[in-house]
Amino acid sequence: MSKSAAGLLILALLSGAVHFSLFEDTDLSLPLVGCGIFAVLFVLALAAGRKIKFDPVLR
């Protein structure tokens, strides 16, 4: 897992925790929207990390 994917995972978990701790009675809040955006970006970062290969041989 890349550093950017790990950072996005942490941001998604933290914003989800903020939503559930502060906005228990509302269905949609800004931290929940942020959680969804960070989760999508996390999945994209995981997919991009699989496709990019590092070539250690410099030519």
Buried (B, 14 or more C-beta within 10 A) or exposed (E): EEEBBEBBBEBBBBBBEBBEEEBEEEEEBEBBEBBBBBBEBBBEBBEEEEEEEEEEEEE
